[in-house]
Amino acid sequence: MKKSELIKSLKENSIELSQSDKEYLLENLDLSKADDLIIYYLITKNKELFRQKYFEMDNAEIVTNRQLFKVLFETNSEYIDVLGKFFYGNTYKNATTYKKKEFLIKFFHVRLEYIDKEFAMFYPILKKLLYSEIKSKNDEMVFFLYAPLTISFIHENKTSNERKRFNREIDSKISKFIKNTMIKKYNIKPVQDGYSNKKKKVGFLIDRAVLHSPNNVAKELFKVLGSLKDENYEFYILNIEFCDLGPGLKKDEDILKSTGLKYINFHKELNCINSAYYNQVQKALKIRDFIINEKFDILIANGILHPTVHFLFITRTAPRQIYWSHGNCAIDFEGIDERISHFSQECKDYEWKIFSIPFSKEELVGSEEEKKEGLKLKKQLLEKYGQDTVILGTIGRLVKIDNDEYIKTVAEIMKENSNTIYLACGSGNNEGIKEKIKKYGIPEDRFIFTGFINKHVYGWVIDVYLAPFYFAAGQALQEFLAKGGLAVQLERK
């Protein structure tokens, strides 16, 4: 039997391999390859060597091999035990910065790719690592750890009070590190006075060329500013392009460029490598020099959470620095001169300047084709559940509705109105929500998870939008209301 046939038989457990077949496979395996490593484990059950080879393996092959990861760690408890021991041990502690990044990608980002559950288990480990790197003054790792810390924390914690905790435990520690260590290390001098530019140069800092909610909202403002012939201001989109958060999209970059504002992609402008291993601190220093050399008068951070933005603001990169909140009103670090938002903010500790954005009709309502598709889906649901069915729901990340108070309230509404169904429209982990709908007696067949959807299609499907309790409803609700929908929000006194 050929090697490929033996491997297939072993994986599928279709036949019992003879000892000679197993020996033949072991002699012909390449343990630097993911599939061969799995075969090695299935034959020998030697998990120690399996894990040792895992650390040596190419990252790309790990990320694309789901079976490898499931074999490596069978349970969450086993995973977190191994994770903690490894990151607190000498192998990690004595590694180069590059190897540390590699280890984090192998342990964290592979988990992110395939097991979107119980993400908060990462937070205590990553927080301890951050404090250790701050103590050892490894600024590159301090910057690098921020993305996984943000993902692991926000996955479970979402209220403004919880975000304040993240600001206290993470943001403030990084801010002090920048102020007390990095400014002296790199001999950084703050910008003192304004410039005598004929037109004031205003730069909107965005995280990536991806039209997620904050950038999609900002895009509408950019379109308005791009249509103006302002004699006093010159507007720029400054794309930091955080590769550690995922790559930008060319189609979205083209849309941002089409708004009429001048556009700069710092990753391309500064010749940074397109990899998660790029040097974040050196890039931040180059961005700061660029902004100062180009004499930008005003910097506006478009809802970005990243040490690069902390660094630019704390080191005073522009005479005037503004934070634009898209929901995280709890963020706080030195160098923020003003706070603005396009909707009322929950945090009352700060003074907010609220402005409105004139969204285009198509941006709010969508196309006629999307409306037709939505009404078709709604007809199908009514045929299935009954013509008098009232469709409740929300549109957005599932984490927004994953709390007991909200699901309990939904359950009470549905019990009092037996002709209702609920559509949870959006991506994310739904295990916690499933437990809660079972706990509060919501029939599973009447609580429907749609997965990632077209918001303009499902805006025509839902009858009543039950706004989340602990998140600002934001753009999704505005788009729903523009279609003539009815929304219900909790009023807190």
N, C-alpha and C positions, 0 to 999 in steps of 0.2 A: 504494500500500500504506500502511496506517495505521502510525503510530509504534509502537504496541504490537506489530504484526506484524513490523515491521522489527527491533525489539529481540529478539523471540523468534527470528527467523531468525539474527541475529548471534550470540546466545548458544549456540544449538544448532548453529551452523555448517552449517545445512541448505542455504543457497544463498549464492552469492557476491554481496554487495551491490555495486551500481554506485557510482561516485563521487558521482553526484547524490544517491543514497539516503544515503550517509555524510554528505555536506554538510548534507542536510536534518536528519539526526539531530543533528549537532553544533550546529546553530542552535537546536534545540528541547530541548536537554538542560539540566537543572537540576543543576549540580555540587554543590549542597548535599545532594543525595539520593544514597543509596548505590547504587541500581541504575543511575541515570544516570551516576554516576561510573565504574562498571564499564564501561558502554557506551563512555564517552569513552576509557578506556584501551584497550579492544579495537580501537577505530578508530585511535587515534593512537600507541599504545605509549609515551606520554609518562609515564614512571613518576615523574619529579620533580614535575610538577604534580599527578599523582595523589596522591602522598604529602602534598604541601602542603595539598591539599583535605581529606585525611584528618584532619589535625590540627584543622581547623576544623569538622568534622562533629559532629553531636549524638551523644553517647555511646550512647544507647539504640539508635539505628539501627545503630551499629557492632556492638554486642554481638549483635544479632539477624541480622546479615548475614554468614554464613559465607563466601560467595563473595568478598566484599570483602577479607577478611583473607587469603585464599589468593592473590588476585591481588597484593595489596600486598607480600607476602613469599613468594617461591617456595620458598626453602630455609631451613633452620635457620641455616646459616652466614651467609647474607645478612641474616637477621633480627637475629642477635646483633651483627653488624657495624654495622648501622644503629642498633640500640638503644644500643650503647655510644657511638657518635659523637654521638648526639642527647643522651643524658643527661650526657655530659661536656662538652657545648658550651654556648655562651652563651644559646641560646634557652631551655633549661631553667634554667640558673643565674640568669638575670635575670627569670624568670617570677614571678608572684605565687604565694602558697601554694595558692590555689584552682586555678590553671592547672597547677601541678606535680602536684596530685592528679589532675587531668583527664588529663595526659600519662601518669601511671602507670596509670590505669585503662585508657586506650586501648592501651598497650603490654603491660601485664601481664595484666589481667583478661580481655581478649579472647583472649589466648593460653591462659589458664586454661580458658576456656569451650570452645575447639575443638581445641586441639592439646596433649593431655595426654601429652607426651613430652619427654624430656631437660630436665626442669624445672630441674635443678641449674644449667643455664647462666645462669639469672637471678641466682644467689646472689652471685657476685663483683661484678657490676654494682651490685646493690642494696646490698651491704655498703659499697662505696665511696661510694655516695650517702648512706648513713646517716652515715658518718664525716664527710662534707662538711657535712651538716646539723647534726651535733653541733658541729662547729667553728664554724659560723655562728650557733649557738645558736637555731636554728629548732625550738622544742620541738614544734610541731604536726606538722611533717614527720617528726621523730624518732618520734613516736607512730604516724603514719600508715604509715610504712615497715615497721613490725613485722609486720603481717599478710602482705604478700607475701614478706618475708624468711623467715618461718616456713614458709610453703607451699613455697617453692622449696628450702629446706634439707631439711625433713623428707621431701620427696618421694623423696630418694635416701639420705639419711643417717639411721640409725635406732638404732644401738647406743648404750649409755649413754656410752661414750667419745666418740662422735660428738656426742651431745647435750651433753656437757661442753664440747666445742669450740664449739658454738653458744652456750652459756652464757658462755664466755670471750670470744668474738668479738662477740657481740651483747648478751646480757642484762647482762653486767657493764659494758659501755660505756654502755648506757642508764641503768643504776643510778647510775653515777658522774655522769652528766649531770644526773640528777634531784637527786642530793645536792649537787653542786657548783654548779649553775646555777639550777635551778628553785626550790629552797627559798628561795634569796636573792631571786630575781626576784619571787616571789609572797608573800614575807614569811611563810612557813609556820612555825608553831610546833607541835611535837609534843604529843600528848596526854600529860600527865604521870602522873596517878594514876587509880585506878579510880573508879567511880561508886558512889553509895549507893542503887542501884536495889533495890527490894524483890525483884524477880526479875532475874537477870542476863540481859541481852539478847544473844543469839547470832545472828549473821548469816552465812549461807552464801552466798558470792559465786559466782554462775554466769555463764557467758559470754553465753548466749542462751536463749530458751525453745525449745530444740530437744533432743529426747531422744536425743542421741548417747550413746555408751557411758558417759562420766563422769557425765552428768546422769541417765542411766537407772539407774545404780548408786545415785547419791545419792537418787534418787526413793524407792527402797526404804527408805533410812534415814529420809527425811522422813516416810514413812508411819508408821514406828514412833514417831518423835518426836511426830508429830501425834496419835497415839492416847494419849499419856501425859498425865496430869494433874500435871505437875511443878510443885511449889511454889517451886522455886529457879531455874528457867530458862524463858526465853521465846524461841522459835525463829522465825527469819525466813528466807525465801528472798529474796536480794537479786540480782535479775536486772539485770546491767549492760547487756545487750542491745547487743552490739557489731555495729552495722550493717555495718561493714567486713568482717565475716566472713560476712555473709548475714543475711537477716531471720529473726526468730523465727517460730514457727508457733502459731497460735491454739489448735489442738487440743492441742498439747504444753503450752502455757501453762495451759490448762484442767485438764490432768492434774496439773501441778505445784500448782495452786491447790487441787485436791481432796485433797491429802495432809494438809491440816489445819494446815499452817504458815501464818503470815502472809506475804503475798506482796507484793513491791514491784518494779515495773518502772521502773527509773531513767530510761529513755528517755522514758517517758510522764510519770512523776512530775516530771521536770525540763524538760518541754516541748522536748525535742531534736528536730531535724528528722529525718524518716525517709529518710535519704540517706547514701551513703558519704562525702558531703562535710561531714558534721556536724563541729563543732569538738571534737576528742577531748580536748584539754587543758582547755578550759573545762568540759566535761562531767565530767572527773576531779575538777576543783576543786569543782564543785557536789556531786558524790557524796561527797567528803570532808567538806564542810560539813554535808551531810545526816546522815551517819553520826555525826559529832561532836555535832550538835545533838540527835539522837535518843538520844544516850548509849549507844551499843552497847559492851558490855564485851568481846566476843570477835568477831573476824572470822576466818572459815575460807574460804580460797581453794580452790574445788573443782577442782583440777587446771588452773586457767586460766593461759594464757601470754599476757600482754598488758601493755604499759607502764602501763595504768591500775592494774593490781594491783600492779606494782612501785611505782608512785607512792603508792598507799594504804599499803603496808607500810613503805616507806622513810621516809615522812613521819610515821609513827607515828599512824595514824588511830584505833586502838583500843588499850586497855591490853594486850590479849593478842591475838596474831596467829598463825594456824596455817596451814600449807600442807598440803593433802591431795593426795597423789600417786596418780594413776591409771596410772602407768607411767613418766612422766618424773621419775625420782628425782634427776636431775642438776641441776635448777634450783636456783639459789642467788642470793639478794640480801638486803640488809640488812632487818631488821625481822621476819624469820621467827623466832618464839619456839619453836615446836614443829613437828615433822613427823609426820604421821600417814598411815596407809594401811590399806586393808581386805585387803591381801595382802603377803607378804614382799617386801622391796625389794632390788634388786640392788646399789644404791649403799651401801657400808658406811662411807662417810666421815661419815655423820650418824647420830644416834640417832633411831630410828623407833618410834612407838607404834602397834602393829598391833591392829586390832579386827576383829570379824566383823559382817557384816550379815545378819540373818535374812530371806533372800529368800522370797517366797511361792512355793508350788508352781507356780502358773500362770506366774509370772514366769520361773521356771527351765525348766519343761517345756513351756509353751505350752498351747494348747487341744486338745481331742479332734479338732476339724476339721483342725487343722494336722498332727496325727499321721497322720490318714487320708490327707491329701494327700501327706505325706512317704513313707508306705509304698507309695502308688500309684506315685510317681516311682521309688522303689527297684525295684519290680516291673518297671517298664518298662526300667530299666537292666540288670537281670538277664536279661530276655528278649533284649536286644540283645547283651550281652557273654557270657552264659552263666550258668547257675544257681549255679555254684561261684565266681563272681566276688566278690572282696573289694574293697569300696569304701573307698579311702583318701581323706583330704582335710583341709581346714581351712576355717574360717569367719572372715572378717575382711578388712581391707584387703589388697590384693595386695602392697603394699610389704613386708608382714611376711615373705613367703616369697621375696622377690626377692634371693637371695644364693646364691653358688656352692656353699657348703658344704651348705646345706639341699637344694637341687635335686640335687646330686650324691648325697646320702644317699638321697633319694627314688628316684633312678635305680637305685641299688644294690639297694634293697628291691624295686623292681618287676622288675628283671632276675632276682633270685633267686626271685621269686614271679610267674610269668607270668600268673597269673589275677587280677591286680590292675588297677584303674583308679584315677585320682586326680581328685578334684573340687576345683578352686580356687574356693571360694565367696566372692565379694565383689567390690567395685568397685575401679577403679584401672587404671593403665597396665600392660598385660601384655607389651609388646614385649621387655623385658629377660628376663622369664621364658621367653618363647618361644625366645629365643636360647640360653638355658641348657638347656632340655629337648632342643633339637637338639644342643647341644654334648655332652651326656651320654647321648645315645642313647635318650631316652624316646620311644616312638611317639606322634606328635601326636594320633592318634585315641583314645589312652588317657589323655591328660592334658586334662581338660575345664575350660574357663573358663565358669562359669555366669553371671557378671555379678552385679549386686545381687540378693540373694535374701532370702527370709523365713528367718531363722535357726532358727525353731522348726519349719519344714518340713524343711529340709535336715539338721537334727540327727537326724532319723529315717532319713535316707538313708545317711549315712556310717557305715561299720562301725568304722574305726580312725582316730582323730584324730591326725595327725602334727604335734605342736605346733611352731611356729616357734622358731628358735634364739635370736634376738636380741631378741625381744619377750616381755614377760610375757604368758602365754596369756590371763589375765584372765577376764572374764565369759563370753565365748563358750565357753571350755573348761568352765567350771562348769555352764553350761546343757547342754552336750553330755553331760557325765558324769551329770547329773541324769536324763537319758533312758535311762541304762543303757549308754551307749557305752563303748568302750575307747579309752584315749589313751596315746600314747607320747611321752615328753619326753627331750631330751638331758640327760644328767647331766654337768656340768662339774666337774672336780676341781681 
